[in-house]
Amino acid sequence: QVQLVESGGGLVQAGGSLRLSCAASGRLFSSYAMGWFRQAPGKEREFVAIINWSGSSTYYADSVEGRFTVSRDNAKNTVYLQMNSLKPEDTAVYYCAADLRTGGIWEGHTSPVDFGSWGQGTQVTVSS
């Protein structure tokens, strides 16, 4: 298992930027594919982005493609989500998660059930 702690959320105006961080404990962090998800009030948790073990491959939800960038620093056991051109509809609690089964990613690797460890979430609020 890996313990995950998100940070960096907050209140921002539409068009602004935030960078979320997810710090992981454990020496196997670099073995895992890492994902970002979000959940707005009254809605299902939805996929945002995923990155493979080395950082060489990424995949994004259509709704954030071109605005969000996922990256990782395995030396620091941290994964990031840079969010630019934020919109009010991006308002949600954002979660990072680790797929404990694999370091690889593939198209369709977007289901929350694939991820065995989750952080507590960080709130992102975008005002119009």
C-alpha positions as CSV (number, residue, x, y, z in Angstrom):
1,Q,0.0,0.0,0.0
2,V,1.0,3.6,-0.4
3,Q,-0.2,6.6,1.5
4,L,-1.2,9.6,-0.6
5,V,-1.7,13.2,0.5
6,E,-2.9,15.9,-1.8
7,S,-2.3,19.7,-1.5
8,G,-2.5,22.8,-3.5
9,G,-6.3,23.3,-3.8
10,G,-8.0,26.6,-3.2
11,L,-10.2,29.3,-4.6
12,V,-9.3,30.8,-8.0
13,Q,-11.0,32.9,-10.6
14,A,-12.0,31.6,-14.0
15,G,-9.1,31.6,-16.3
16,G,-6.6,31.2,-13.5
17,S,-4.2,28.4,-12.6
18,L,-3.5,26.0,-9.7
19,R,-1.0,23.3,-9.3
20,L,-2.0,20.3,-7.2
21,S,0.6,18.0,-5.6
22,C,0.2,14.5,-4.3
23,A,2.9,13.3,-2.0
24,A,3.3,9.5,-1.6
25,S,4.9,7.4,1.1
26,G,6.6,4.1,0.4
27,R,9.5,3.0,-1.7
28,L,7.3,1.5,-4.5
29,F,5.9,4.8,-5.7
30,S,7.8,4.7,-8.9
31,S,6.3,1.3,-9.7
32,Y,2.7,2.7,-9.9
33,A,0.7,4.4,-12.5
34,M,-0.8,7.5,-10.9
35,G,-4.2,9.0,-11.6
36,W,-6.1,12.2,-10.8
37,F,-9.9,12.1,-10.4
38,R,-12.4,14.7,-9.3
39,Q,-15.8,14.7,-7.7
40,A,-18.3,17.5,-7.8
41,P,-21.2,17.7,-5.4
42,G,-24.0,15.3,-6.4
43,K,-21.9,13.8,-9.2
44,E,-19.9,10.6,-9.8
45,R,-16.2,10.6,-9.3
46,E,-14.7,11.2,-12.7
47,F,-11.3,10.5,-14.4
48,V,-9.1,13.6,-15.0
49,A,-5.6,12.3,-16.0
50,I,-3.2,9.5,-15.6
51,I,0.6,9.1,-15.9
52,N,2.7,6.0,-16.2
53,W,5.5,4.9,-13.9
54,S,8.3,6.9,-15.6
55,G,6.3,9.9,-16.7
56,S,6.8,9.2,-20.3
57,S,3.1,8.5,-21.1
58,T,0.0,10.5,-20.1
59,Y,-3.7,10.4,-20.9
60,Y,-6.4,13.0,-20.2
61,A,-10.1,13.3,-20.1
62,D,-11.5,15.3,-23.1
63,S,-12.8,17.9,-20.7
64,V,-9.3,18.9,-19.5
65,E,-7.1,18.0,-22.5
66,G,-4.9,21.0,-23.4
67,R,-5.5,22.8,-20.1
68,F,-4.2,20.3,-17.5
69,T,-0.8,18.6,-17.4
70,V,0.1,15.7,-15.2
71,S,3.7,15.0,-14.2
72,R,5.7,13.2,-11.6
73,D,9.0,13.3,-9.8
74,N,9.9,9.9,-8.6
75,A,12.9,11.2,-6.6
76,K,10.4,13.2,-4.6
77,N,7.6,10.6,-4.5
78,T,5.3,13.2,-5.9
79,V,2.8,13.6,-8.7
80,Y,1.5,16.9,-9.9
81,L,-1.5,18.3,-11.7
82,Q,-1.0,21.7,-13.3
83,M,-4.3,23.2,-14.1
84,N,-4.5,26.2,-16.4
85,S,-7.5,28.1,-17.9
86,L,-9.7,26.9,-15.1
87,K,-13.4,27.0,-15.6
88,P,-16.3,27.0,-13.0
89,E,-17.1,23.5,-14.1
90,D,-13.7,22.4,-12.9
91,T,-14.9,23.0,-9.3
92,A,-14.6,19.7,-7.4
93,V,-12.7,17.8,-4.8
94,Y,-9.6,16.4,-6.6
95,Y,-8.1,13.1,-5.6
96,C,-4.9,11.4,-6.6
97,A,-4.8,7.6,-6.7
98,A,-2.3,4.8,-7.3
99,D,-2.9,1.7,-9.5
100,L,-1.1,-0.8,-7.3
101,R,-1.2,-3.5,-10.1
102,T,0.8,-1.8,-12.7
103,G,3.1,1.1,-13.8
104,G,1.7,1.1,-17.3
105,I,-1.2,3.0,-18.7
106,W,-3.5,2.4,-21.7
107,E,-6.5,4.1,-23.4
108,G,-9.5,3.4,-21.2
109,H,-7.4,3.1,-18.0
110,T,-9.8,5.5,-16.3
111,S,-12.0,3.6,-13.9
112,P,-11.7,4.4,-10.2
113,V,-12.0,0.7,-9.4
114,D,-8.5,0.2,-11.0
115,F,-6.9,2.2,-8.3
116,G,-6.2,0.7,-4.9
117,S,-4.9,3.7,-2.9
118,W,-6.5,7.1,-2.6
119,G,-5.7,10.4,-1.0
120,Q,-8.1,12.4,1.1
121,G,-8.8,14.9,-1.6
122,T,-8.2,18.7,-2.0
123,Q,-11.0,21.2,-2.8
124,V,-10.7,23.3,-6.0
125,T,-13.2,26.1,-6.4
126,V,-13.3,28.2,-9.6
127,S,-15.4,31.4,-9.4
128,S,-16.9,33.0,-12.5
